[in-house]
């Protein structure tokens, strides 16, 4: 069974003129591989479709719909982590007292922390409402191009979602009890 698996490789080696066991680690003539192939591989970024070889500027500009989708996933993760942290503090101590102590100890950080808590809540909720709309929209004739999932509609709803979430986050962070 093992010899059958190795047969295509040994046939290729024989075709290329190598005896069994004498195959080189690198064949520069194989399929036009350039001589500096190893150097090019070392310069290759983690994902060639995201950053240029210099690693400084993006090679691919994400559409606003992709940014919106990634942000929705990130806010979901942030909500899960935040809920777990708040539950841990509530179970091991007094959550209300911890919030009051933080507010008294660092009054300049209250607004940024409130915004950091409010943004995932607002964004994820509004993105969920958008998904419900997408799920229940009547698409009709696809040739008419009036679907909420068409690229122009997706871009405008993503911009509206980002802007509306930012505005609602500022309002929520400014609100004090």
Buried (B, 14 or more C-beta within 10 A) or exposed (E): EEEEEEEEEBEEBEEEEBEEEEEEEEEEEEEEEEEEEEEEEEEEEEEEEEBEEEEEEEEEEEEBBEBBBEBBEEBBEBBEEBEEEBEEBEEEEEBEEBBEEEBEEEEEEBEEBBBBBBBBBBBBBBBEEBEEEBEEEEEEEEEEEEBBEBEEBBBBBBBEBBEEBBEBBBEBBEEEE
